[in-house]
Amino acid sequence: MRLLCRMLAIIGPAMFAGVMLAIGVILGNYWKSLPPEQFLAWFAHNGGYIQKAIPPVVLPTLIGLASMIWIDRADPVNRLLWTSAAVCIAAVIFLTIGWFVPANTGFSTGSLPLDQVSGQLDTWLRLHNIRIALAVAASALGVWACNR
């Protein structure tokens, strides 16, 4: 059971980072190539697929991290490493719910004025890179905890 939980706690955040990396690199570059009205039309039609890509990696991540915090509760260093990894993922979730969901809604409903689309997309991509870095950090912290 310990091995499975370790795997979930490391692979979950890595999958999370991978999904977000694909969104950022593949779709981000494509979006930047579109005029604002075409980007908003694309997002209105396809934005829901992006939201569906994240939840399948969140649950295994949370299960793995919560399990490892519990399993390694007697080891203060590992508990700190797992807790730090969980804080990274909590920050990703906070950013997602607090900023990305409203921003994506603005894109998909077309409520964002056309002259603000480019700036909002640039901000979206910068913050998205922070989410990727946080998920990678969570996975790296898990590897560290398993190898000390």
C-alpha positions as CSV (number, residue, x, y, z in Angstrom):
1,M,0.0,0.0,0.0
2,R,2.9,2.4,0.8
3,L,4.3,1.9,-2.6
4,L,1.0,2.7,-4.3
5,C,0.6,5.8,-2.2
6,R,4.1,6.9,-3.0
7,M,3.5,6.4,-6.7
8,L,0.2,8.4,-6.6
9,A,1.9,11.2,-4.6
10,I,4.7,11.5,-7.2
11,I,3.0,10.5,-10.5
12,G,-0.2,12.5,-9.7
13,P,1.5,15.9,-9.6
14,A,3.7,14.9,-12.5
15,M,0.6,14.0,-14.6
16,F,-0.9,17.3,-13.4
17,A,2.1,19.2,-14.7
18,G,2.1,17.2,-17.9
19,V,-1.5,18.0,-18.7
20,M,-0.9,21.7,-17.9
21,L,2.3,21.7,-19.9
22,A,0.5,20.3,-23.0
23,I,-2.3,22.9,-22.6
24,G,0.3,25.7,-22.3
25,V,2.7,24.7,-25.0
26,I,0.3,23.3,-27.6
27,L,-2.8,25.4,-27.1
28,G,-1.1,28.5,-25.7
29,N,1.0,28.9,-28.8
30,Y,-2.0,28.2,-31.0
31,W,-4.2,30.7,-29.1
32,K,-1.5,33.4,-29.4
33,S,-1.6,33.0,-33.2
34,L,-5.3,33.7,-33.4
35,P,-6.9,37.1,-33.7
36,P,-8.9,37.9,-30.5
37,E,-12.3,37.2,-32.0
38,Q,-11.2,33.8,-33.4
39,F,-9.6,33.0,-30.0
40,L,-12.9,33.8,-28.2
41,A,-14.8,31.7,-30.7
42,W,-12.4,28.8,-30.3
43,F,-12.6,29.0,-26.5
44,A,-16.4,29.2,-26.5
45,H,-16.6,26.1,-28.6
46,N,-13.7,24.1,-27.1
47,G,-12.9,25.5,-23.6
48,G,-14.9,22.8,-21.9
49,Y,-12.4,20.2,-23.0
50,I,-9.7,22.0,-21.1
51,Q,-11.7,21.9,-17.9
52,K,-12.3,18.2,-18.4
53,A,-8.6,17.4,-18.6
54,I,-7.7,18.5,-15.1
55,P,-10.0,16.6,-12.7
56,P,-8.8,13.1,-13.6
57,V,-5.3,14.0,-12.3
58,V,-6.4,15.9,-9.2
59,L,-8.0,13.0,-7.3
60,P,-5.1,10.6,-7.5
61,T,-2.8,13.5,-6.6
62,L,-4.8,14.4,-3.5
63,I,-5.2,10.8,-2.4
64,G,-1.5,10.1,-2.8
65,L,-0.3,13.2,-1.0
66,A,-2.8,12.9,1.9
67,S,-1.9,9.2,2.2
68,M,1.8,9.9,2.4
69,I,1.4,12.7,4.9
70,W,-0.4,10.2,7.1
71,I,1.9,7.3,6.4
72,D,5.1,9.4,7.1
73,R,3.6,11.3,10.0
74,A,6.2,9.9,12.4
75,D,9.1,11.1,10.2
76,P,9.2,14.9,10.6
77,V,11.4,15.6,7.5
78,N,9.3,13.4,5.2
79,R,6.1,14.8,6.7
80,L,7.4,18.3,5.9
81,L,8.3,17.3,2.3
82,W,4.9,15.7,1.7
83,T,3.1,18.6,3.3
84,S,5.1,21.1,1.1
85,A,4.1,19.1,-1.9
86,A,0.5,19.2,-0.8
87,V,0.8,23.0,-0.4
88,C,2.1,23.3,-3.9
89,I,-0.9,21.4,-5.2
90,A,-3.3,23.4,-3.0
91,A,-1.8,26.6,-4.6
92,V,-2.5,25.1,-8.1
93,I,-6.1,24.4,-7.1
94,F,-6.5,27.8,-5.5
95,L,-5.2,29.5,-8.7
96,T,-7.4,27.3,-10.8
97,I,-10.6,28.0,-8.9
98,G,-9.8,31.6,-8.0
99,W,-8.4,32.9,-11.2
100,F,-8.6,30.4,-14.1
101,V,-12.2,29.4,-13.8
102,P,-13.4,33.1,-13.9
103,A,-10.9,33.9,-16.7
104,N,-12.0,30.9,-18.7
105,T,-15.6,31.8,-18.2
106,G,-14.8,35.3,-19.6
107,F,-13.2,33.8,-22.6
108,S,-15.9,31.2,-23.3
109,T,-18.8,33.6,-22.8
110,G,-17.1,36.3,-24.9
111,S,-17.7,38.8,-22.2
112,L,-14.2,40.1,-22.4
113,P,-13.7,43.1,-24.6
114,L,-11.7,42.3,-27.7
115,D,-9.0,44.9,-26.9
116,Q,-8.4,43.1,-23.6
117,V,-8.1,39.6,-24.9
118,S,-4.4,39.6,-25.8
119,G,-3.4,41.0,-22.4
120,Q,-5.7,38.6,-20.5
121,L,-4.3,35.7,-22.5
122,D,-0.7,36.8,-21.7
123,T,-1.6,36.9,-18.0
124,W,-3.4,33.5,-18.3
125,L,-0.2,31.9,-19.8
126,R,2.1,33.5,-17.2
127,L,0.0,32.2,-14.3
128,H,-0.4,28.9,-16.1
129,N,3.4,28.6,-16.1
130,I,3.4,29.1,-12.3
131,R,0.9,26.3,-12.0
132,I,3.1,24.0,-14.0
133,A,6.1,24.9,-11.8
134,L,4.2,24.2,-8.7
135,A,3.1,20.8,-9.9
136,V,6.6,19.9,-10.9
137,A,7.8,21.1,-7.5
138,A,5.2,18.9,-5.8
139,S,6.4,15.8,-7.7
140,A,10.1,16.7,-7.0
141,L,9.4,17.0,-3.3
142,G,7.8,13.6,-3.4
143,V,10.9,12.1,-5.1
144,W,13.0,13.7,-2.5
145,A,10.9,12.3,0.3
146,C,11.2,8.8,-1.2
147,N,14.9,8.9,-1.6
148,R,16.2,10.3,1.7
